[in-house]
Structures are given as structure tokens and as C-alpha cells.
Amino acid sequence: MSHLPAGAGQDKEAAARAGAIAGLVDVLICVAAACASNSAVLLADALKTFLEFVAVLLAWLAIRRINRGAHHNFDYGIGKLENLSGLFVGILMMLCLLVILGNAIRNFLSPSHVSGLGLWIGIGDQIIYLGINSYLCYRSRQVAAKDNSPAVAAQGRLLFTRAVANAFILIALVLSISLSRFHWAMYIDPCASLLIGGSILLAAFGIFSSSVYDLLDRTLEEKHQLLILRELAGHFDDYEALHGIRSRHAGGQVYVEIFLEFDPQKSVADVQRAINQITESLQSKIPNSHVSIALADHPIA
């Protein structure tokens, strides 16, 4: 059975660790900015950033646990662990949404113009972290695309919403300051909070739909089943009988077990050569697949 390469696990862990460290620093700056201002959007941003940091931290701990596992023996469990991590990210994002909505409603009922030193701290923070989150999002998406990792993919979506939030908050703060002479400018803060909440809702929905679906073990799609049968038909002369095929998804990985009977007169080298050819061919044609071929002399239940 194939295992995840060590380099891939280290790339995922490095990406998650960088996101967690950057998130912690962002939390501290956002809390300072919120405390030094009366901005509703900065307060919402501080709470949202804290929950996002917890979400990224959970993803990092899950990936770290996998990489520290005994001999990486997580073949069927690794997908579930990463999907559960992604599911936790989605739950925390929903909590962020509730906090932002509550804060926005309060400021709609009691509007006021933003002021305080924290506004300028917040503006500087949004500019810096717009660049940082954009870079980390790009890096996470690269790692997720290479390793098909639900946890890193969830982190990439989270970082994308953070970058979008940074841009919205920056615009909201600049407009609130420059248009403070108008009465209606008091509603820029809560409106920006609602826009941020909308982006989080969309991201959370995507995480829930993908993570919950991948947590359910299921057989291969019909096109892949036909591909396996065509491959076995192409090697019909290499084995005596087919006694069974088992296939399943586990997270982002695909596992295929084939039970074949070989002519007992064949040498071990010939049998192994046929097994290697079938295995390598199927793994090259089915993305993220792990194919194993077992010897059998009777049908598999």
C-alpha cells in the first residue's frame, strides 16, 4: 500500500504553520486596533481574526499529528482526519459569521462616526495582511493542488476570505474617515461587516459541502470502474482469474484492491512483473489512487 511522501507532508505542515504564526500576530494587532478605536468593523475583525487563527491552528495540529504518526500508517484515516479538520474550520467560520452579524446589528441601532488611534493601526494592519494573506493563500492552494489535501484546501479558502476581508475593511476605514462629514457615513462600518460576513458564509458553505461529502466512504465513479476493467482486460493473459475488486474513496484519496489468481507454474518474477504493470498503469490513470493487488485462489466476499 502506498503512503504519502514525506516531502508532501512537510510542505503541508510548513504552509499550515506559516498561516498559524501570521494569524497569531494579526490577532494581537487587530485586538490593539479595536481597543484603541470605536470602530465596529475593527472589533468584528478582531473577533473574526481570532476565530480564524484557531481554525488554522487546528489544521496545523491535524497535519502535524499525521506527519508525526508511527511510520505514517494513516492510509485510510488520513483523509478522514483532514476532512474533520476542514469541518471544524467551517464550524468556526459560522461562529465568525454570527459574531459579525450581531456586531453589525448593534451598530445599525446605535450608529456613530469612527475615531481613535486604532483606526490608523487598523489601516496599516489591513495593508500588511492583505499582502501576507494573499501570499499564504496562493501557497496553500499550490500545496493542496499537489497533494489533494482537504485540510490545506480549507486553509486556502480561509486565507482567501481573510484577504478579501482585509481589502473590504481597508476600504471601509478609508471611506469612513474621508466621508465623516456626512451622516450616512456612520453606516459604512456595519455595512462592511455584513459584506465580510457574506464572504465567510460562502466559504463556510463550500467547506461543509466538500468535507461532509468526503467523510462518507463511497465506491469509485463508474468511469473509473470501467477503466479498471479495461486495464484488467488488457492484461488478460497475465493472470488466471479475477476474484474480486474493492474500491473506495477516503477523503481525497482513492483506494483500489484487486484480487487475482495466477498460474502456479509462473515464476515469482513474472507474477510480480504483471502486478507492477497493472498497479503503475492504474495509479497513473486514476488521480490520487493507491492500488494494491493481492493473490487469491477463491472469490472474495
KOLLUMMAR-148143 format. One record per residue: residue in three letters; z, x, y negated of N, C-alpha, C in turn. Coordinates in steps of 0.02 Angstrom, whole numbers, padded with zeros to 5 digits, always signed. Example, Ala and Ser with C-alpha at 12.3 -4.5 7.8 and 13.67 -1.06 7.14 Angstrom:
! residues 2
ALA+00390+00660+00284+00390+00615+00225+00390+00660+00165SER+00354+00642+00112+00357+00684+00053+00394+00645-00002
***
This chain:
! residues 301
MET+00000+00042+00060+00000+00000+00000+00000+00044-00062SER-00041+00027-00111-00047+00067-00172+00012+00054-00217HIS+00028+00104-00258+00082+00097-00307+00053+00112-00375LEU+00092+00091-00426+00069+00106-00494+00076+00180-00507PRO+00026+00211-00538+00030+00282-00552+00085+00297-00602ALA+00116+00356-00593+00172+00374-00637+00152+00377-00709GLY+00091+00403-00723+00069+00408-00792+00064+00341-00827ALA+00040+00290-00790+00034+00224-00820+00102+00196-00838GLY+00152+00205-00793+00219+00181-00808+00249+00217-00868GLN+00236+00282-00874+00263+00319-00931+00230+00297-00996ASP+00166+00281-00995+00132+00256-01055+00162+00190-01077LYS+00174+00145-01029+00203+00081-01047+00274+00089-01075GLU+00313+00133-01043+00381+00143-01067+00382+00174-01137ALA+00337+00221-01149+00334+00254-01215+00314+00204-01269ALA+00267+00159-01253+00246+00109-01302+00302+00061-01317ALA+00338+00039-01265+00394-00008-01274+00452+00026-01312ARG+00465+00089-01296+00520+00124-01329+00505+00134-01403ALA+00443+00151-01420+00424+00159-01490+00432+00093-01528GLY+00413+00038-01496+00421-00027-01527+00493-00045-01539ALA+00537-00027-01491+00609-00043-01498+00640-00002-01555ILE+00623+00062-01559+00651+00105-01611+00628+00081-01680ALA+00563+00068-01686+00537+00044-01750+00568-00023-01769GLY+00579-00066-01719+00609-00131-01732+00681-00126-01756LEU+00720-00079-01727+00789-00071-01748+00794-00049-01821VAL+00752-00001-01840+00752+00022-01910+00731-00035-01956ASP+00682-00074-01935+00659-00131-01975+00714-00182-01984VAL+00753-00194-01932+00809-00242-01936+00858-00220-01990LEU+00877-00157-01990+00925-00131-02039+00900-00138-02110ILE+00836-00123-02120+00807-00128-02188+00803-00201-02209CYS+00782-00245-02163+00775-00316-02180+00842-00348-02196VAL+00894-00330-02160+00961-00356-02174+00984-00333-02243ALA+00972-00270-02259+00990-00245-02325+00952-00281-02380ALA+00888-00292-02371+00847-00327-02420+00870-00399-02429ALA+00886-00433-02374+00908-00503-02378+00976-00508-02413CYS+01021-00461-02399+01087-00463-02431+01084-00449-02506ALA+01034-00411-02527+01028-00392-02598+00981-00438-02637SER+00965-00496-02610+00920-00543-02645+00940-00614-02626ASN+00909-00662-02662+00920-00732-02644+00856-00762-02614SER+00815-00718-02585+00751-00740-02557+00760-00772-02489ALA+00737-00833-02483+00741-00869-02419+00697-00836-02367VAL+00638-00813-02388+00592-00784-02339+00618-00717-02314LEU+00654-00679-02356+00683-00616-02333+00741-00628-02284LEU+00780-00681-02296+00833-00698-02249+00803-00719-02182ALA+00752-00760-02185+00718-00781-02123+00687-00721-02088ASP+00659-00675-02127+00628-00615-02098+00680-00571-02063ALA+00740-00566-02093+00793-00526-02063+00814-00555-01996LEU+00823-00621-01993+00842-00653-01929+00786-00648-01878LYS+00725-00660-01900+00667-00657-01855+00658-00586-01828THR+00665-00536-01872+00655-00467-01851+00708-00446-01800PHE+00770-00471-01810+00824-00455-01762+00807-00484-01693LEU+00784-00546-01690+00768-00577-01626+00707-00542-01594GLU+00660-00522-01635+00602-00486-01609+00623-00418-01581PHE+00670-00386-01614+00695-00322-01589+00727-00331-01520VAL+00766-00384-01512+00797-00399-01447+00743-00410-01394ALA+00690-00446-01414+00636-00460-01367+00602-00395-01344VAL+00587-00352-01392+00554-00288-01374+00601-00245-01333LEU+00666-00247-01349+00715-00209-01311+00717-00232-01238LEU+00714-00297-01227+00713-00323-01158+00651-00299-01121ALA+00594-00299-01155+00533-00275-01123+00539-00201-01104TRP+00567-00162-01150+00576-00090-01136+00623-00079-01077LEU+00679-00116-01075+00727-00108-01021+00696-00128-00954ALA+00655-00180-00954+00622-00201-00892+00575-00147-00866ILE+00534-00119-00912+00487-00067-00892+00524-00004-00871ARG+00578+00012-00906+00618+00071-00888+00649+00062-00819ARG+00672+00002-00804+00701-00012-00738+00649-00002-00683ILE+00588-00022-00696+00535-00014-00647+00520+00060-00635ASN+00515+00098-00691+00498+00169-00684+00554+00209-00651ARG+00617+00185-00657+00673+00221-00627+00688+00197-00556GLY+00649+00147-00532+00661+00119-00466+00651+00171-00411ALA+00682+00157-00355+00677+00204-00298+00605+00207-00273HIS+00572+00264-00285+00504+00277-00261+00454+00224-00285HIS+00471+00188-00338+00426+00138-00367+00408+00083-00317ASN+00453+00066-00272+00438+00015-00222+00447-00055-00250PHE+00402-00075-00294+00404-00140-00327+00339-00177-00317ASP+00302-00162-00264+00233-00187-00258+00227-00262-00272TYR+00270-00303-00241+00264-00375-00252+00310-00399-00308GLY+00361-00359-00325+00409-00381-00375+00393-00360-00446ILE+00351-00308-00453+00339-00282-00520+00307-00333-00566GLY+00260-00371-00540+00228-00422-00581+00276-00476-00602LYS+00321-00497-00556+00369-00549-00573+00419-00524-00626LEU+00442-00462-00618+00489-00434-00666+00459-00431-00736GLU+00397-00408-00741+00365-00403-00805+00350-00472-00835ASN+00332-00520-00792+00320-00588-00818+00384-00621-00841LEU+00439-00608-00806+00503-00635-00829+00522-00605-00897SER+00508-00541-00905+00520-00509-00970+00478-00542-01024GLY+00414-00555-01008+00372-00590-01057+00397-00660-01072LEU+00425-00693-01021+00452-00760-01031+00513-00759-01077PHE+00556-00708-01069+00612-00701-01115+00588-00689-01187VAL+00534-00651-01194+00506-00640-01260+00486-00707-01291GLY+00454-00750-01251+00433-00815-01276+00492-00858-01297ILE+00546-00857-01257+00606-00896-01274+00636-00872-01340LEU+00641-00807-01348+00668-00780-01410+00624-00795-01470MET+00559-00797-01459+00514-00815-01514+00524-00888-01535MET+00539-00931-01487+00554-01001-01503+00619-01005-01544LEU+00668-00963-01527+00729-00961-01567+00714-00939-01639CYS+00669-00890-01645+00649-00869-01712+00619-00927-01751LEU+00578-00966-01717+00545-01022-01750+00597-01072-01775LEU+00647-01087-01735+00699-01135-01755+00737-01110-01816VAL+00753-01045-01816+00790-01017-01873+00748-01021-01937ILE+00684-01005-01931+00640-01006-01990+00630-01077-02015LEU+00622-01125-01970+00614-01195-01991+00676-01220-02027GLY+00735-01205-01998+00797-01228-02030+00806-01198-02099ASN+00791-01133-02105+00798-01100-02170+00748-01127-02221ALA+00688-01142-02198+00637-01169-02244+00657-01239-02268ILE+00683-01280-02225+00704-01348-02245+00760-01343-02296ARG+00808-01299-02285+00863-01291-02333+00838-01271-02402ASN+00788-01228-02404+00763-01205-02469+00715-01254-02501PHE+00686-01299-02462+00647-01353-02491+00695-01402-02527LEU+00753-01413-02497+00802-01460-02526+00836-01430-02587SER+00846-01365-02588+00879-01332-02645+00838-01272-02667PRO+00781-01284-02701+00736-01229-02720+00765-01187-02778SER+00747-01123-02780+00766-01079-02835+00718-01020-02837HIS+00712-00988-02896+00668-00930-02902+00701-00869-02868VAL+00661-00828-02837+00687-00769-02803+00704-00716-02855SER+00755-00675-02840+00775-00622-02885+00818-00572-02847GLY+00831-00515-02879+00876-00465-02849+00840-00402-02828LEU+00879-00348-02820+00851-00283-02800+00820-00287-02730GLY+00847-00333-02689+00822-00339-02621+00748-00357-02618LEU+00722-00388-02670+00651-00405-02671+00608-00343-02667TRP+00627-00292-02706+00587-00230-02707+00597-00190-02642ILE+00657-00194-02614+00668-00163-02548+00625-00198-02496GLY+00623-00265-02502+00583-00304-02455+00509-00290-02461ILE+00484-00283-02522+00413-00268-02533+00395-00200-02501GLY+00437-00149-02514+00424-00084-02484+00426-00087-02408ASP+00475-00124-02381+00481-00131-02309+00419-00164-02278GLN+00395-00217-02311+00336-00252-02283+00274-00208-02284ILE+00266-00168-02336+00208-00123-02339+00210-00071-02283ILE+00269-00040-02275+00276+00012-02224+00267-00017-02154TYR+00301-00073-02141+00299-00100-02073+00235-00140-02057LEU+00198-00158-02108+00132-00185-02094+00089-00133-02060GLY+00094-00071-02085+00057-00016-02053+00085+00003-01985ILE+00152+00007-01980+00183+00026-01916+00169-00025-01862ASN+00180-00089-01877+00170-00141-01826+00097-00148-01806SER+00052-00137-01853-00019-00140-01837-00037-00084-01788TYR-00011-00025-01800-00025+00032-01755+00006+00021-01686LEU+00069-00001-01684+00102-00013-01620+00069-00069-01581CYS+00045-00120-01616+00009-00174-01583-00054-00148-01550TYR-00091-00107-01586-00153-00077-01559-00137-00034-01498ARG-00083+00005-01502-00064+00048-01447-00043+00007-01386SER-00003-00046-01397+00019-00088-01341-00039-00123-01308ARG-00087-00146-01347-00145-00180-01317-00187-00132-01276GLN-00192-00070-01297-00228-00020-01258-00195-00009-01190VAL-00128-00001-01191-00091+00010-01128-00095-00051-01084ALA-00088-00111-01113-00090-00173-01073-00158-00183-01042ALA-00211-00166-01079-00279-00174-01052-00291-00126-00994LYS-00263-00066-00998-00273-00016-00946-00232-00032-00883ASP-00170-00058-00892-00125-00068-00835-00116-00141-00817ASN-00146-00186-00856-00138-00258-00844-00064-00277-00839SER-00026-00255-00888+00046-00265-00889+00065-00325-00931PRO+00094-00379-00902+00114-00437-00941+00166-00420-00994ALA+00214-00376-00977+00267-00359-01024+00239-00325-01086VAL+00195-00276-01076+00166-00240-01133+00119-00285-01172ALA+00083-00329-01136+00040-00377-01170+00080-00424-01214ALA+00138-00446-01188+00183-00489-01227+00208-00452-01289GLN+00225-00387-01279+00248-00347-01336+00192-00340-01387GLY+00130-00331-01364+00074-00326-01411+00065-00389-01452ARG+00072-00448-01419+00067-00511-01456+00124-00518-01506LEU+00184-00496-01486+00241-00499-01531+00230-00454-01591LEU+00205-00393-01580+00193-00347-01635+00138-00373-01681PHE+00089-00408-01653+00037-00438-01694+00066-00490-01741THR+00109-00533-01714+00140-00584-01757+00184-00552-01810ARG+00216-00496-01793+00257-00461-01843+00213-00432-01899ALA+00156-00405-01880+00111-00378-01931+00085-00433-01977VAL+00067-00490-01946+00044-00547-01986+00101-00571-02032ALA+00162-00573-02004+00219-00594-02044+00231-00546-02103ASN+00224-00480-02090+00231-00431-02144+00182-00445-02201ALA+00119-00460-02183+00069-00474-02234+00085-00537-02273PHE+00105-00590-02238+00123-00653-02271+00183-00644-02317ILE+00235-00610-02292+00295-00601-02333+00280-00559-02394LEU+00240-00507-02386+00221-00465-02443+00185-00506-02496ILE+00137-00547-02475+00101-00589-02522+00148-00639-02555ALA+00193-00669-02515+00239-00718-02542+00285-00688-02594LEU+00311-00628-02580+00356-00596-02629+00320-00578-02693VAL+00260-00551-02686+00222-00533-02747+00205-00595-02788LEU+00184-00648-02755+00168-00710-02792+00231-00740-02823SER+00287-00739-02787+00349-00767-02814+00371-00731-02877ILE+00363-00666-02878+00383-00627-02937+00334-00637-02994SER+00269-00633-02979+00219-00637-03032+00210-00707-03060LEU+00229-00758-03023+00220-00828-03046+00287-00862-03059SER+00339-00823-03070+00406-00852-03079+00412-00898-03139ARG+00365-00893-03186+00368-00937-03245+00349-01009-03229PHE+00320-01020-03171+00301-01088-03150+00355-01117-03105HIS+00369-01182-03114+00420-01215-03074+00400-01218-03000TRP+00336-01230-02986+00314-01238-02918+00317-01173-02877ALA+00325-01116-02912+00329-01052-02877+00392-01046-02834MET+00442-01090-02848+00503-01089-02808+00490-01108-02735TYR+00434-01142-02723+00420-01165-02655+00377-01115-02615ILE+00360-01059-02646+00321-01009-02610+00360-00980-02551ASP+00425-00966-02563+00467-00938-02510+00469-00983-02447PRO+00489-01046-02453+00492-01088-02392+00423-01100-02361CYS+00371-01104-02403+00304-01114-02375+00282-01054-02334ALA+00298-00994-02359+00281-00933-02322+00319-00931-02256SER+00382-00955-02257+00421-00957-02196+00389-01003-02144LEU+00362-01060-02167+00330-01106-02120+00266-01076-02091LEU+00229-01038-02131+00169-01005-02105+00187-00954-02051ILE+00240-00916-02064+00263-00868-02014+00285-00904-01950GLY+00320-00960-01959+00341-00999-01901+00282-01024-01860GLY+00228-01043-01895+00168-01066-01859+00137-01011-01817SER+00135-00951-01844+00106-00896-01805+00149-00879-01744ILE+00215-00883-01752+00260-00870-01696+00252-00924-01643LEU+00243-00987-01665+00235-01041-01617+00173-01031-01574LEU+00118-01010-01605+00057-00998-01567+00065-00941-01518ALA+00098-00887-01541+00108-00830-01496+00154-00848-01438ALA+00208-00886-01453+00254-00906-01401+00221-00950-01349PHE+00178-00995-01372+00142-01039-01326+00098-00998-01279GLY+00064-00947-01306+00023-00904-01264+00063-00867-01212ILE+00123-00843-01232+00165-00806-01185+00190-00852-01130PHE+00213-00913-01149+00238-00960-01099+00183-00978-01049SER+00124-00993-01074+00070-01015-01030+00049-00961-00982SER+00044-00898-01005+00022-00844-00962+00078-00821-00914SER+00140-00815-00940+00194-00789-00899+00214-00838-00845VAL+00220-00902-00862+00239-00952-00812+00186-00958-00758TYR+00123-00956-00778+00068-00962-00730+00068-00903-00682ASP+00078-00842-00710+00076-00783-00667+00138-00777-00623LEU+00193-00811-00640+00252-00809-00598+00241-00847-00533LEU+00192-00892-00531+00179-00931-00472+00131-00892-00426ASP+00156-00873-00367+00112-00840-00319+00056-00887-00299ARG-00005-00861-00296-00062-00904-00280-00114-00862-00245THR-00158-00895-00208-00210-00859-00173-00265-00838-00221LEU-00312-00798-00196-00367-00774-00238-00415-00830-00255GLU-00452-00819-00309-00505-00866-00327-00560-00864-00273GLU-00599-00917-00270-00650-00923-00218-00700-00866-00222LYS-00718-00844-00283-00768-00791-00288-00744-00726-00257HIS-00678-00712-00262-00651-00652-00231-00644-00660-00156GLN-00629-00720-00133-00627-00731-00061-00696-00720-00029LEU-00747-00746-00063-00816-00735-00038-00835-00662-00040LEU-00811-00627-00091-00826-00555-00096-00796-00518-00037ILE-00734-00536-00017-00702-00504+00040-00741-00517+00104LEU-00762-00579+00112-00800-00596+00173-00867-00560+00175ARG-00900-00554+00117-00964-00517+00115-00953-00444+00132GLU-00899-00415+00107-00885-00345+00121-00872-00335+00196LEU-00834-00381+00226-00821-00375+00298-00885-00385+00339ALA-00928-00431+00314-00992-00441+00349-01034-00379+00346GLY-01031-00343+00290-01070-00282+00282-01046-00227+00329HIS-00983-00231+00352-00956-00181+00399-00945-00211+00468PHE-00986-00261+00484-00976-00299+00546-00976-00254+00608ASP-01016-00201+00607-01022-00157+00666-00965-00107+00672ASP-00922-00104+00620-00869-00055+00620-00806-00080+00656TYR-00798-00145+00667-00738-00171+00699-00758-00225+00750GLU-00711-00241+00793-00724-00289+00847-00713-00361+00825ALA-00658-00374+00790-00641-00443+00772-00598-00445+00710LEU-00604-00500+00673-00563-00513+00614-00508-00563+00635HIS-00445-00544+00627-00390-00587+00650-00353-00621+00592GLY-00372-00607+00531-00339-00642+00477-00345-00605+00410ILE-00340-00645+00356-00341-00617+00288-00285-00651+00249ARG-00244-00612+00216-00193-00639+00172-00205-00610+00102SER-00202-00653+00053-00212-00630-00016-00167-00669-00062ARG-00146-00635-00115-00102-00668-00164-00104-00631-00230HIS-00089-00668-00284-00076-00639-00349-00001-00629-00355ALA+00021-00576-00385+00091-00565-00402+00092-00534-00471GLY+00104-00576-00521+00098-00553-00590+00026-00537-00605GLY+00013-00477-00631-00055-00457-00647-00090-00421-00590GLN-00058-00414-00533-00086-00377-00477-00112-00424-00423VAL-00160-00399-00384-00189-00437-00329-00176-00398-00264TYR-00150-00433-00214-00135-00400-00150-00175-00433-00095VAL-00210-00392-00055-00252-00416-00001-00232-00379+00063GLU-00217-00418+00115-00202-00389+00180-00254-00415+00230ILE-00287-00369+00264-00339-00387+00313-00319-00360+00381PHE-00323-00403+00432-00303-00384+00500-00366-00380+00544LEU-00382-00319+00565-00443-00307+00603-00426-00278+00672GLU-00469-00294+00720-00465-00265+00787-00523-00217+00796PHE-00510-00157+00819-00561-00106+00828-00572-00091+00902ASP-00630-00065+00917-00646-00045+00985-00598+00011+01006PRO-00561+00001+01060-00513+00053+01082-00546+00119+01101GLN-00612+00117+01113-00647+00178+01131-00663+00222+01070LYS-00657+00192+01010-00671+00230+00949-00616+00280+00935SER-00636+00335+00904-00586+00385+00886-00546+00362+00825VAL-00488+00392+00818-00446+00375+00760-00482+00392+00695ALA-00520+00446+00695-00557+00466+00635-00608+00414+00615ASP-00644+00385+00665-00694+00334+00650-00661+00270+00623VAL-00605+00252+00653-00569+00192+00630-00544+00202+00559GLN-00516+00260+00546-00489+00273+00479-00545+00276+00427ARG-00602+00302+00447-00659+00306+00401-00682+00236+00382ALA-00685+00191+00430-00706+00122+00416-00655+00087+00371ILE-00590+00098+00386-00537+00067+00344-00542+00092+00272ASN-00552+00157+00264-00557+00185+00196-00617+00157+00158GLN-00673+00150+00192-00733+00124+00158-00723+00052+00135ILE-00695+00010+00178-00683-00060+00160-00632-00064+00103THR-00578-00027+00110-00524-00029+00060-00549-00007-00009GLU-00583+00051-00011-00607+00077-00075-00659+00031-00106SER-00702+00002-00066-00753-00042-00092-00723-00105-00123LEU-00675-00135-00088-00643-00197-00113-00602-00183-00176GLN-00566-00128-00177-00525-00112-00235-00567-00097-00296SER-00627-00072-00286-00672-00059-00343-00704-00123-00370LYS-00708-00174-00327-00742-00236-00347-00693-00290-00371ILE-00630-00287-00350-00579-00335-00370-00531-00300-00418PRO-00530-00318-00481-00487-00283-00530-00413-00287-00511ASN-00377-00232-00522-00304-00229-00511-00284-00250-00441SER-00324-00231-00392-00311-00252-00323-00280-00195-00282HIS-00241-00214-00233-00211-00169-00185-00229-00196-00116VAL-00272-00160-00081-00298-00184-00017-00268-00142+00039SER-00242-00175+00090-00217-00140+00150-00249-00171+00212ILE-00267-00129+00259-00298-00153+00321-00253-00132+00379ALA-00232-00182+00418-00188-00170+00475-00225-00181+00540LEU-00205-00145+00591-00234-00153+00658-00201-00213+00692ALA-00242-00254+00724-00216-00314+00758-00258-00328+00821ASP-00225-00356+00871-00262-00374+00932-00255-00448+00949HIS-00228-00487+00900-00222-00559+00909-00222-00592+00841PRO-00239-00656+00837-00242-00691+00772-00175-00690+00736ILE-00177-00683+00670-00117-00682+00629-00103-00752+00604ALA-00041-00776+00614-00024-00844+00592-00024-00849+00516
***
